[in-house]
Amino acid sequence: MEMIRKREQVIDNKITIQMPEEFKEKEVDVIIMPVRRKKREFKSLDLISIKTKGMKLNRDELHSR
C-alpha cells in the first residue's frame, strides 16, 4: 500500500491535490486534520545559550535539596 502525506493550504474552502504520475490507484481515502500552530515566545530555541565555563557542579549538593 502506498501512502502520500502532504500539507496543503485551504483556499476559498477548497483543497486541490495533484497526484504523482506513478500513483496508479483510482480510489483513495481522504483524512482532513487541522494543523495547530504553536505560539512560541522565541523565534528559535537555538537563540538561547547558557555560558557554563567556570561553573562547578556538585552533584551531592544538588541532590540534597
N, C-alpha and C positions, 0 to 999 in steps of 0.2 A: 504494500500500500504506500502510495506517495502522498506526502502532505506538504502544503505550501503555507507558510505563515508570513503575512505582510502587514505592515501598519499603513493604513490609508487615511486620508483626510476626508471628512464628510463635507461635501459642498452642496448647498441647496438641498439638504436632507437626502443626498444620494451618494453612493459609493460605486465607483467603476473599477473593476479589476480586470487587467489584461492577463490572460492565462499564457504561460510559456508554450511555445510551439510543440515541445516534446511531451506536454501533458495530454494524454490521449483519452482520459475519461470524459464522458459526456454528461454525467450526473454527479453532483457534489453536495455535501452538507456545508452550510454556511453558519458560522457561530459568530455573533457580534458581541464584543466585550468592550466597555468603555476603558479608556486609558486614564488613569488617575495620575495627574502630575503632582509631585511632591513639592510643597513650598519650603524652600530651604533659605536660611539666613545668608549662607555663603554661596557664592557662585561656584566655587570648587573647594572641596576639602583639602586639596593639595596646597592651598594657600596658607594653611595652618602649620606652624612649625614650633617646636619646643627645643630650646637650646639646653642640652643636657651636659655639656662639657663642664667638668669640675664638680658635678653633683655626685654625692655618695649615697648609695642605697644600703641601708642597714635593715636586712630582712627581719631580724629578731624584733627590732623596734617597730617595724611596720605591722607585724602580726600580733604584737602585744596590745594594740589599740582596739 
